[in-house]
């Protein structure tokens, strides 16, 4: 500040526009304080306890903890609400402390600067301006009195008056100087503290950073516990979830929807015509999928609707993020299906199948065994391996390429049928081991009332595995004949709907390399009878007589001379004895060589067989080579 004296008065000159800057600082500080107050969730000026209770986070915490108490520990939501409620309460405490720090370190100083310090300086500026006017006025009166003394006659009186006005002018000047000095000091003090005032904004960011670090620490401390609770909860939807994830969290070998649907279909759906082809009711299907998603055991109502069960199984396979037969092996499957030679095609399919991941292979084997069992009743349910492959194959394998569902299905369906059909036809060659359908043990065995199709009793099941009992097999051939001739026993010849596959001849799993293609026989040996030659034909490696038998069914049938049936794990075997293959010969694939024109015969092959279903043996004779092919009833 500089002061100039002139004839017209005294003027304060603000060369640096200090007053204007101070006014701007006051305005921006006031606005910042006002907006920062609106960011606070607590009430300014209250004590810590009241402030904490009024925070929205505290109300949220209380609501969560109350909800968790109401739901209880048995509910995952209840556990999560309780844990999150505690975390929210800690966050509320951190927020309360943060806001109190903001109020103390930032809001109060900003308010003091904007509402007290700068206004006081500006007030002094206005006071100085008033004192300047007072000084100018006193000085003017004194000058006027001085002039009057020179021109007046009463010199003594005018001199006394001038002296009095001189004292007033000096007093006004002293007041002005004091105010000016005070204003200058305050101005200098303000600008010397500008760095301190700017520090308030740095402190704001530091306080916010510290608050967020503490809040993050609270969240990081509770997140592992919350995540552990979430991961330990096994009740999660199965539909649309990856196979490995579902099996891991449920500690299962076979996916729940697959096992549940198969077990229900084994009981009531094997004779249903058009299974997997006829669409189910949308509401029933949606309800069944929801029931399987929540792993409920209340599935009794769905036993009466096998089409809904089949639809749920198809839907589960289709909704897998990756097809059961995997994207990774898609090209290998397609290449194997394009092999023209039937035997080589089967061998290529076996090789690709053997490359499936462990979980995929186990579930695929389980499903194929069931579909093969379903195809055994194709005369009733019209679901031949070909039909099954057509309706179910696109749900087992599809391309990973972009496109609509219809486009993807159209591009893949032709190849899928050529892949799935032979696998179902030769399921026991691809997967020689028996399959326990009730693998989890959570499904009860059917009662006589429930299993109305098979007319089996509970006693027909033993420790989760199923066998057809032959009570008269130990009596003798005659008794066995009469028993088999009864119509009731004919019904019992069907496969049971639950349990494991029937006790069969123990198979060794195929070696890493599948059986070689069949070697054409040189001819009949020395004019042997046809029946004897057929009995001496070597069986495919890894295949038993259940694949190529002469009974019109994929299961072995016992003759009158068959030894008594043995339970699983016993030393005996219920299979027909087969003449072992000639040493050095390589076992053929399930396809039998067919050449030349066919002559169809219907004949009884083996002496001693008492009763069996219609057998159609097609003897193909060409170049003295005889091969038998059975058509299943």
GIWO-V506785 format. One record per pair of residues at least 4 apart in sequence whose C-alpha atoms are under 7 Angstrom apart, sorted by sequence separation. I is the first residue (numbers start at 1). J is the second residue. D is the distance in Angstrom with one decimal. If there is no record, write none. Layout:
i:j:d
I:J:D
I:J:D
This chain:
i:j:d
5:9:6.1
6:10:6.3
14:18:6.6
17:21:6.5
18:22:6.2
19:23:6.2
20:24:6.3
21:25:6.2
22:26:6.2
23:27:6.2
24:28:6.2
25:29:5.9
26:30:6.1
27:31:6.3
28:32:6.1
29:33:6.1
30:34:6.2
31:35:6.2
32:36:6.0
33:37:6.2
34:38:6.7
35:39:6.7
36:40:6.9
46:50:6.5
47:51:6.0
48:52:6.1
49:53:6.4
50:54:6.3
51:55:6.6
55:59:6.8
56:60:6.2
57:61:6.0
58:62:6.2
59:63:6.2
60:64:6.2
61:65:6.2
62:66:6.1
63:67:6.1
64:68:6.1
65:69:6.2
66:70:6.3
67:71:6.2
68:72:6.0
71:75:6.1
75:79:6.4
76:80:6.1
77:81:6.0
78:82:6.2
79:83:6.3
80:84:5.9
81:85:5.8
82:86:6.4
83:87:6.4
84:88:6.1
85:89:6.2
86:90:6.4
87:91:6.2
88:92:6.1
89:93:6.4
90:94:6.3
91:95:6.1
92:96:6.1
93:97:6.3
94:98:6.1
95:99:6.1
96:100:6.2
97:101:6.2
98:102:6.2
99:103:6.1
100:104:6.2
101:105:5.9
102:106:5.3
103:107:4.7
104:108:5.7
105:109:6.7
106:110:6.1
107:111:6.0
108:112:6.1
109:113:6.1
110:114:6.1
111:115:5.6
112:116:5.1
113:117:4.9
114:118:6.0
115:119:6.1
116:120:5.9
117:121:6.4
118:122:6.1
119:123:5.9
120:124:6.2
121:125:6.3
122:126:6.4
123:127:6.1
124:128:6.0
125:129:6.3
126:130:6.4
127:131:6.2
128:132:6.1
129:133:6.4
130:134:6.3
131:135:6.0
132:136:6.1
133:137:6.1
134:138:6.2
135:139:6.0
136:140:6.1
137:141:6.4
138:142:6.2
139:143:6.2
140:144:6.2
141:145:6.2
142:146:6.2
143:147:6.4
144:148:6.3
145:149:6.4
146:150:6.8
147:151:6.6
148:152:5.4
154:158:6.3
155:159:5.9
156:160:6.3
157:161:6.2
158:162:6.1
159:163:6.2
160:164:6.3
161:165:6.3
162:166:6.0
163:167:6.3
164:168:6.5
165:169:6.1
166:170:6.1
167:171:6.1
168:172:6.1
169:173:6.1
170:174:6.1
171:175:6.3
172:176:6.1
173:177:6.1
174:178:6.1
175:179:6.2
176:180:6.0
177:181:6.0
178:182:6.2
179:183:6.0
180:184:6.0
181:185:6.1
182:186:6.2
183:187:6.0
184:188:6.1
185:189:6.0
186:190:6.0
187:191:6.3
188:192:6.0
189:193:6.3
190:194:6.4
193:197:6.3
194:198:6.2
195:199:6.2
199:203:6.2
200:204:6.2
201:205:6.6
202:206:6.3
203:207:6.0
204:208:6.2
205:209:6.0
206:210:6.1
207:211:6.1
208:212:6.2
209:213:6.1
210:214:6.2
211:215:6.1
212:216:5.9
213:217:6.1
214:218:6.4
215:219:6.3
216:220:6.0
217:221:6.1
218:222:6.5
219:223:5.9
222:226:6.3
223:227:5.9
224:228:6.0
225:229:6.3
226:230:6.2
227:231:6.0
228:232:6.0
229:233:6.4
241:245:6.9
242:246:6.2
243:247:6.1
244:248:6.0
245:249:6.2
246:250:6.1
247:251:5.6
248:252:6.9
254:258:6.9
255:259:6.3
256:260:5.8
257:261:5.9
258:262:6.0
259:263:6.0
260:264:6.2
261:265:6.1
262:266:6.0
263:267:6.5
264:268:6.4
265:269:4.3
266:270:5.9
274:278:5.7
281:285:6.1
282:286:6.0
283:287:6.1
284:288:6.2
285:289:6.2
286:290:6.2
287:291:6.2
288:292:6.2
289:293:6.1
290:294:6.4
291:295:6.2
292:296:6.3
305:309:6.7
306:310:6.1
307:311:6.0
308:312:6.1
309:313:6.3
310:314:6.3
311:315:6.0
312:316:6.1
313:317:6.4
314:318:6.1
315:319:6.0
316:320:6.4
322:326:5.9
323:327:6.7
326:330:6.5
329:333:6.1
330:334:6.3
331:335:6.1
332:336:6.1
333:337:6.2
334:338:6.4
335:339:6.9
341:345:5.9
342:346:6.3
343:347:6.4
344:348:6.1
345:349:6.1
346:350:6.1
347:351:6.3
348:352:6.3
349:353:6.0
350:354:6.1
351:355:6.7
356:360:6.1
357:361:5.9
358:362:6.2
359:363:6.3
360:364:5.9
361:365:5.9
362:366:6.2
363:367:6.1
364:368:6.0
365:369:6.1
366:370:6.4
367:371:6.2
368:372:6.0
369:373:6.3
370:374:6.2
371:375:6.1
372:376:6.5
377:381:6.1
378:382:4.5
383:387:5.4
384:388:6.1
385:389:6.0
386:390:6.2
387:391:6.4
388:392:5.7
389:393:4.7
392:396:6.9
393:397:6.6
394:398:6.2
403:407:6.1
404:408:6.2
405:409:6.1
406:410:6.1
407:411:6.2
408:412:6.2
409:413:5.5
412:416:6.0
413:417:6.2
414:418:6.8
415:419:6.4
416:420:6.0
417:421:5.7
418:422:6.9
419:423:6.7
420:424:6.2
421:425:6.1
422:426:6.0
423:427:5.4
426:430:6.4
427:431:5.8
428:432:4.6
446:450:5.7
447:451:6.0
448:452:6.4
451:455:6.1
456:460:6.4
461:465:6.0
462:466:6.3
472:476:7.0
475:479:6.3
476:480:6.2
477:481:6.1
478:482:6.5
479:483:6.2
480:484:6.1
481:485:6.1
482:486:6.7
486:490:6.6
487:491:6.7
488:492:6.6
489:493:6.5
510:514:6.2
524:528:6.5
528:532:6.7
529:533:6.2
530:534:6.2
531:535:6.3
532:536:6.4
533:537:6.4
539:543:6.5
543:547:6.7
545:549:5.3
558:562:5.7
566:570:5.9
581:585:6.9
621:625:5.5
5:10:4.7
46:51:6.0
53:58:6.1
73:78:6.1
102:107:6.3
103:108:6.0
112:117:6.2
113:118:6.0
241:246:6.4
247:252:5.0
254:259:6.3
265:270:6.1
280:285:6.5
291:296:5.6
322:327:6.6
339:344:6.9
340:345:6.8
356:361:5.3
378:383:4.8
383:388:5.8
403:408:6.3
438:443:6.4
446:451:5.7
451:456:6.7
461:466:4.9
484:489:5.8
528:533:6.2
539:544:6.8
621:626:5.0
4:10:5.7
52:58:6.9
72:78:5.5
73:79:5.7
149:155:5.6
247:253:6.3
317:323:7.0
339:345:5.2
378:384:5.1
460:466:6.5
461:467:6.9
483:489:6.9
484:490:6.8
551:557:6.7
566:572:5.7
620:626:5.5
3:10:6.8
4:11:5.8
71:78:4.9
302:309:6.9
317:324:7.0
423:430:6.8
448:455:6.1
460:467:6.6
472:479:6.0
473:480:5.6
547:554:5.8
566:573:6.4
619:626:6.2
620:627:5.4
3:11:5.9
43:51:6.2
238:246:6.3
247:255:6.2
337:345:6.3
375:383:5.8
448:456:5.8
460:468:6.8
472:480:5.4
546:554:5.2
566:574:6.6
619:627:5.7
620:628:6.8
3:12:5.2
42:51:5.5
69:78:6.9
149:158:5.5
336:345:5.8
375:384:5.1
399:408:6.6
448:457:5.0
460:469:6.8
546:555:5.1
565:574:5.5
619:628:5.1
2:12:6.2
3:13:6.7
68:78:4.0
148:158:6.9
149:159:6.3
375:385:5.8
398:408:6.7
447:457:6.3
448:458:6.7
546:556:5.2
618:628:5.6
1:12:6.8
2:13:5.9
67:78:6.7
68:79:6.1
398:409:7.0
447:458:5.7
545:556:6.8
617:628:6.0
618:629:5.3
1:13:6.2
42:54:6.3
336:348:5.2
617:629:5.7
618:630:6.7
1:14:5.9
42:55:5.7
68:81:5.0
145:158:6.8
336:349:5.6
399:412:7.0
602:615:6.8
617:630:5.1
41:55:6.0
67:81:6.7
68:82:4.8
398:412:6.0
602:616:5.3
603:617:6.9
616:630:5.6
234:249:5.6
394:409:6.0
602:617:5.6
616:631:5.9
65:81:6.1
145:161:7.0
146:162:6.0
234:250:5.7
333:349:6.8
601:617:5.9
64:81:5.0
65:82:4.8
145:162:5.1
601:618:5.8
64:82:6.2
394:412:6.9
600:618:5.0
601:619:6.5
333:352:6.5
394:413:5.6
397:416:6.9
556:575:6.5
599:618:6.9
600:619:6.2
65:85:5.1
142:162:5.8
332:352:6.5
599:619:6.4
64:85:4.9
599:620:6.3
394:416:6.5
598:620:5.2
62:85:6.6
142:165:5.0
285:308:5.2
289:312:6.1
393:416:5.6
598:621:6.9
61:85:4.3
141:165:6.6
142:166:5.7
284:308:6.5
288:312:7.0
393:417:6.2
61:86:6.6
285:311:6.8
515:541:5.9
594:620:7.0
596:622:5.9
61:88:5.2
138:165:6.7
280:307:5.2
281:308:6.8
285:312:6.2
390:417:5.6
393:420:6.2
595:622:6.6
61:89:5.3
279:307:6.6
280:308:4.7
389:417:5.0
278:307:6.6
138:168:6.2
139:169:5.3
57:88:6.1
58:89:5.7
138:169:4.7
276:307:6.6
280:311:6.3
386:417:7.0
389:420:5.3
57:89:6.8
275:307:6.1
279:311:6.8
389:421:5.3
510:542:5.6
466:499:5.5
509:542:6.4
58:92:5.7
135:169:6.0
276:310:5.3
465:499:5.0
466:500:5.9
508:542:6.1
57:92:5.3
257:292:6.2
268:303:6.4
275:310:6.7
276:311:6.4
325:360:6.9
386:421:5.3
464:499:5.5
465:500:4.9
467:502:5.7
507:542:6.1
324:360:5.8
385:421:5.2
464:500:6.9
466:502:6.2
467:503:6.7
55:92:6.9
135:172:4.8
269:306:5.2
454:491:6.3
455:492:6.9
134:172:6.3
135:173:5.6
268:306:6.7
454:492:6.2
264:303:5.9
385:424:5.9
505:544:6.8
52:92:6.8
324:364:6.9
385:425:6.2
454:494:6.8
52:93:6.6
131:172:6.8
265:306:6.1
454:496:6.5
538:580:6.3
539:581:7.0
536:579:5.5
538:581:4.4
52:96:5.8
131:175:6.8
132:176:6.0
51:96:6.8
131:176:5.2
541:587:4.9
540:587:4.5
541:588:6.9
128:176:6.2
261:309:5.6
539:587:6.5
540:588:4.9
560:608:6.4
261:310:6.8
538:587:7.0
540:589:5.8
559:608:6.7
560:609:6.3
540:590:6.5
559:609:4.9
560:610:6.4
128:179:5.7
559:610:6.4
128:180:6.3
261:313:6.1
372:424:5.2
371:424:6.5
372:425:6.7
445:498:6.8
239:293:6.5
238:293:5.2
258:313:6.1
372:427:6.4
237:293:4.3
257:313:6.5
368:424:5.9
236:293:6.7
237:294:6.3
125:183:6.7
236:294:6.6
369:427:6.2
40:99:6.6
124:183:6.1
235:294:6.0
257:316:6.9
368:427:6.5
235:295:6.8
437:498:6.6
438:499:5.6
551:612:6.2
552:613:6.2
121:183:6.6
437:499:5.3
551:613:6.4
552:614:6.2
436:499:5.8
437:500:5.3
552:615:5.1
436:500:3.8
551:615:5.8
121:186:6.5
435:500:5.3
436:501:6.5
503:568:6.4
550:615:6.4
365:431:6.6
434:500:6.8
435:501:5.6
434:501:5.6
505:573:6.3
330:399:6.9
366:435:6.6
518:587:6.3
504:574:6.6
505:575:5.6
516:586:6.1
518:588:3.8
325:396:6.0
326:397:7.0
504:575:6.3
516:587:6.2
517:588:4.9
518:589:6.5
324:396:5.4
325:397:5.6
327:399:6.8
515:587:5.7
516:588:5.8
517:589:5.8
323:396:5.6
324:397:6.7
327:400:6.4
515:588:6.1
516:589:6.8
33:107:6.0
323:397:5.4
433:507:6.6
515:589:6.1
531:605:5.4
323:398:6.7
432:507:5.8
531:606:7.0
33:110:6.3
239:316:5.5
318:395:4.8
432:509:6.2
33:111:6.5
242:320:5.9
314:392:6.8
317:395:5.6
337:415:6.4
552:630:6.4
240:319:4.9
241:320:6.2
242:321:5.7
317:396:6.4
552:631:6.1
553:632:5.3
239:319:6.3
240:320:5.1
241:321:6.7
350:430:6.3
480:560:6.5
550:630:6.2
552:632:4.4
553:633:6.6
29:110:6.0
30:111:6.8
239:320:7.0
240:321:6.3
314:395:6.4
334:415:6.3
337:418:5.9
552:633:5.5
337:419:5.7
477:560:4.7
30:114:5.5
477:561:6.9
29:114:5.6
26:114:4.6
474:564:5.7
473:564:5.8
26:118:6.4
106:200:5.6
534:628:7.0
22:118:6.7
106:204:6.6
523:623:6.8
524:624:5.7
523:624:4.7
524:625:6.2
102:204:6.8
523:625:5.0
270:374:5.8
521:625:6.3
271:377:6.7
275:381:7.0
273:380:6.5
274:381:5.9
273:381:3.7
274:382:6.1
98:207:6.9
254:363:5.6
271:380:5.9
272:381:5.2
273:382:5.8
274:383:6.4
271:381:5.2
432:542:6.7
98:211:6.0
429:542:6.0
277:391:6.1
429:543:5.3
244:359:6.8
276:391:6.5
428:543:6.7
94:211:6.7
428:547:7.0
94:215:6.7
91:215:5.9
10:136:6.9
485:611:6.9
9:136:6.1
484:611:6.5
481:610:5.8
481:611:6.7
87:218:6.8
87:219:6.9
87:222:6.8
83:226:6.9
80:226:6.6
350:514:6.9
426:590:6.8
347:514:5.7
344:517:6.7
263:437:7.0
343:517:5.6
263:438:7.0
376:553:7.0
376:554:6.9
267:446:7.0
268:451:6.9
267:451:5.8
267:497:4.7
266:497:3.8
267:498:6.3
266:498:5.5
263:498:6.2
343:589:5.6
343:591:6.1
342:591:6.8
379:633:6.3
